[in-house]
Each structure stands twice: as structure tokens, then as C-alpha cells.
Amino acid sequence: MSVGLEGDAKILRVYLPDVIFGLFQTEAYARAQFETAKPIDERTTEFVERNIEIRMRRKEAITRSDCPVEIHAILDEAAVRRVIGSHDIMREQYEHLAELATLDHVTVQILPMSQPVYRARDNFILMDFEPPLPRVVSVDVLEGVSVTDKDTEIWKYARRFDAMRAEAAPPRETQAFLHRVAEELEQP
């Protein structure tokens, strides 16, 4: 998802129905994700290591002291519950997400599986930049990533995001949810 643009954005509004957002991933989660796909996608070890390193460097956009990027992420509950790697990796990931959610410039909401709510089908990120740069939307598509600043596309994805934000659990419930999901991993 538009690696070069994320770090330059002022505000990211993110929706991912299948995995934890890359900037929120722990190294172990990212590694497990890449390693699982490695034989199927026929990737080399060098490719995997390089992409993990890039992903971990991208995370600096959240923690930099000079104007960190503001992020509002909506994660589908299925993506959060989906075990990537192992239960230990997921517990670490939940702890990391809960920690990120305490930052003033990071908002994490969970879109509940048990509710009949609107869910967009695509991964997407709406990115706002300092003027005069336009707002853009980055959408994962079958062929890769599509990035556009067309008003009609921005409007369409902003409406989708706003609908899901309104139906997702409030941000104040995120920490308790993550704690509960981590505890469920302990149960047989």
C-alpha cells in the first residue's frame, strides 16, 4: 500500500478487512505473514528480509517526534482474530496494538463480526497531505495498488470509511477487546 506516500501524509484513514495494518504490525507478525506466503509466492529469503525491514522502517512514521502521522484505523474483527504465525505472535501483536491505541494521534476501532454492518470489500487508505498536495486514496486491487486523487473516488472511499467508523466499536473499547481476544487464545 503506497509505501512512499504513507510517511509523507498528515492523516491516514485506513481500513483492512484481512490483516493488521502494516504500520501496526510487530516484526514477528510481519515475518510470519511473509514466511507463510514465501513458498506459494515463490519469494526468496532476501525478498522476505528486505520487505520486513522496509515494513519496520515505515513504522517510524507513527513514532517520530516531529509531527507523527495521525492514523484512524478500522480493523475488521476477523483480521484481528485471524492467527498469523502462532498464539505467542498474536499475543505480542495484541499488546502492541493496545499500546499504539493509547497514543493521542492513533485511533483504532474494531468492526465487529457479530453485527450486520457495512463492510467495504477492499483494503484502502485515504491519505491527507499538507496543501497544496491533494488527498489521495490507495486501494489494493488484483493487479497491485491503485492510487488516485480523483474527487469521485475520494468521495466514495470517504463515505465507506465514515459508514464503517460509525458502526465500529468506539475507540475506548479497543483495549478491552484486545485483552479479551488475547485471553481467548489461552483457552483450549
C-alpha positions as CSV (number, residue, x, y, z in Angstrom):
1,M,0.0,0.0,0.0
2,S,1.7,3.1,-1.3
3,V,4.8,2.8,0.9
4,G,6.3,6.1,-0.3
5,L,3.2,8.1,0.4
6,E,2.3,6.9,4.0
7,G,5.3,8.6,5.6
8,D,4.6,11.9,4.0
9,A,0.9,12.0,4.9
10,K,-0.5,14.1,7.7
11,I,-3.5,11.9,8.2
12,L,-4.2,8.3,7.3
13,R,-7.7,6.8,7.4
14,V,-7.2,3.0,7.0
15,Y,-9.5,0.0,6.5
16,L,-8.2,-3.5,6.3
17,P,-10.6,-6.5,6.4
18,D,-8.0,-9.3,6.3
19,V,-4.8,-8.4,8.1
20,I,-3.4,-6.0,10.7
21,F,-2.3,-2.7,9.1
22,G,1.4,-2.8,8.1
23,L,2.4,0.2,10.3
24,F,0.8,-1.6,13.3
25,Q,2.5,-5.0,12.7
26,T,5.1,-6.3,15.0
27,E,8.2,-7.8,13.4
28,A,7.2,-11.3,14.4
29,Y,3.7,-10.9,12.8
30,A,5.2,-9.4,9.6
31,R,7.7,-12.2,9.4
32,A,5.1,-14.9,9.9
33,Q,3.0,-13.4,7.2
34,F,5.8,-13.3,4.7
35,E,7.2,-16.7,5.6
36,T,3.8,-18.3,5.2
37,A,3.4,-16.9,1.7
38,K,7.1,-17.4,0.7
39,P,6.8,-20.9,-0.9
40,I,3.4,-20.1,-2.6
41,D,4.5,-16.8,-4.0
42,E,8.0,-18.2,-4.8
43,R,9.8,-15.4,-2.9
44,T,13.5,-15.6,-1.8
45,T,14.7,-15.2,1.7
46,E,16.3,-11.9,0.6
47,F,13.0,-10.7,-0.6
48,V,11.3,-11.6,2.7
49,E,14.1,-10.0,4.8
50,R,14.1,-6.8,2.7
51,N,10.3,-6.4,3.0
52,I,10.3,-7.0,6.7
53,E,13.0,-4.3,7.1
54,I,11.0,-1.9,4.9
55,R,7.8,-2.5,6.9
56,M,9.6,-1.9,10.2
57,R,11.1,1.3,8.9
58,R,7.7,2.5,7.8
59,K,6.5,2.3,11.4
60,E,8.7,5.3,12.2
61,A,6.0,7.5,10.8
62,I,4.0,6.8,13.9
63,T,6.7,7.3,16.5
64,R,8.8,10.2,15.0
65,S,9.0,13.1,17.4
66,D,8.4,15.8,14.7
67,C,4.8,15.6,13.6
68,P,4.0,11.9,13.6
69,V,1.3,10.8,11.2
70,E,-2.2,10.8,12.6
71,I,-3.9,7.5,11.9
72,H,-7.5,6.4,12.3
73,A,-7.7,2.7,11.5
74,I,-10.7,0.4,11.3
75,L,-9.8,-3.2,11.6
76,D,-12.2,-6.0,10.9
77,E,-12.6,-8.3,13.9
78,A,-11.9,-11.2,11.6
79,A,-8.5,-9.7,10.8
80,V,-7.7,-9.2,14.4
81,R,-8.7,-12.8,15.4
82,R,-7.0,-14.5,12.5
83,V,-3.9,-16.2,13.9
84,I,-0.8,-15.4,11.9
85,G,2.2,-17.4,13.0
86,S,1.3,-18.6,16.5
87,H,-0.6,-17.7,19.6
88,D,2.5,-16.1,21.1
89,I,3.0,-13.9,18.0
90,M,-0.7,-12.9,18.2
91,R,-0.5,-12.0,22.0
92,E,2.5,-9.8,21.2
93,Q,0.6,-8.2,18.3
94,Y,-2.4,-7.5,20.5
95,E,-0.2,-6.0,23.2
96,H,1.4,-3.8,20.5
97,L,-1.9,-2.7,19.1
98,A,-3.2,-1.9,22.5
99,E,-0.1,0.2,23.2
100,L,-0.5,2.1,19.8
101,A,-4.2,2.8,20.6
102,T,-3.1,4.8,23.7
103,L,-1.2,7.3,21.5
104,D,-3.0,10.6,21.1
105,H,-2.5,10.5,17.3
106,V,-3.6,6.9,16.8
107,T,-7.2,5.7,16.8
108,V,-8.1,2.0,16.4
109,Q,-11.6,0.8,16.1
110,I,-12.8,-2.8,15.6
111,L,-15.6,-3.6,13.2
112,P,-17.5,-6.4,15.0
113,M,-18.1,-9.7,13.2
114,S,-21.4,-10.3,15.2
115,Q,-23.1,-7.2,13.9
116,P,-24.8,-6.9,10.5
117,V,-22.8,-3.7,9.5
118,Y,-21.5,-2.3,6.2
119,R,-18.0,-3.7,5.3
120,A,-16.0,-2.4,2.3
121,R,-14.5,-5.3,0.3
122,D,-11.2,-3.6,-0.4
123,N,-8.2,-2.6,1.7
124,F,-7.8,1.1,1.3
125,I,-6.1,4.1,2.8
126,L,-7.2,7.7,2.5
127,M,-4.2,10.0,2.8
128,D,-4.3,13.7,3.5
129,F,-1.2,15.8,2.9
130,E,-0.1,19.4,3.6
131,P,-1.5,21.7,0.9
132,P,-1.1,22.1,-2.0
133,L,-0.9,18.3,-2.3
134,P,-4.2,16.7,-2.9
135,R,-5.9,14.0,-0.8
136,V,-5.4,10.5,-2.4
137,V,-6.8,7.1,-1.9
138,S,-4.8,4.0,-2.2
139,V,-6.7,0.8,-2.9
140,D,-5.4,-2.8,-3.1
141,V,-6.6,-4.3,-6.4
142,L,-5.9,-7.6,-8.0
143,E,-3.1,-6.2,-10.1
144,G,-1.4,-4.4,-7.2
145,V,-2.2,-1.0,-5.8
146,S,-4.3,1.8,-7.4
147,V,-3.6,5.4,-6.2
148,T,-5.8,8.2,-7.3
149,D,-6.7,11.8,-6.4
150,K,-10.0,11.8,-8.4
151,D,-12.7,13.5,-6.4
152,T,-15.3,10.8,-7.2
153,E,-13.0,8.0,-5.8
154,I,-12.0,10.1,-2.7
155,W,-15.7,10.7,-2.0
156,K,-16.6,7.1,-2.5
157,Y,-14.0,5.8,-0.1
158,A,-14.5,8.6,2.4
159,R,-18.2,7.6,2.6
160,R,-17.3,3.9,3.1
161,F,-14.8,4.8,5.8
162,D,-17.3,7.1,7.6
163,A,-20.0,4.4,7.4
164,M,-17.7,1.8,9.0
165,R,-16.4,4.2,11.6
166,A,-20.0,4.9,12.7
167,E,-20.7,1.2,13.0
168,A,-17.4,0.1,14.6
169,A,-17.0,-0.3,18.3
170,P,-15.9,3.0,19.9
171,P,-12.2,3.6,20.3
172,R,-12.4,3.4,24.1
173,E,-13.4,-0.3,23.8
174,T,-10.4,-1.3,21.7
175,Q,-8.1,-2.1,24.6
176,A,-10.6,-4.2,26.4
177,F,-11.4,-6.1,23.2
178,L,-7.7,-6.8,22.5
179,H,-7.2,-8.0,26.1
180,R,-10.3,-10.3,25.8
181,V,-9.1,-11.8,22.5
182,A,-5.6,-12.4,24.0
183,E,-7.2,-14.2,26.9
184,E,-9.3,-16.4,24.5
185,L,-6.0,-17.6,23.0
186,E,-5.3,-19.3,26.3
187,Q,-8.5,-21.3,26.3
188,P,-8.4,-24.8,24.9
